[in-house]
């Protein structure tokens, strides 16, 4: 198994020390595994897509506009 060094802000580290019974390396390992699964699924979906980069940018712009409208109504 490969070792990895992780830098954390001091406040996060202090909060983690409060819960010393937690195996933080296992939490990090599972979070990384889950993120990789998500990225692999996304990569598989995108590989079958016929959308162009321009299409994706346009969808993104429209989604942001609609989200901003809904946020302003709250």
Residue pairs with C-beta under 8 A, 6 or more apart in sequence:
6 28
8 16
16 22
16 24
51 59
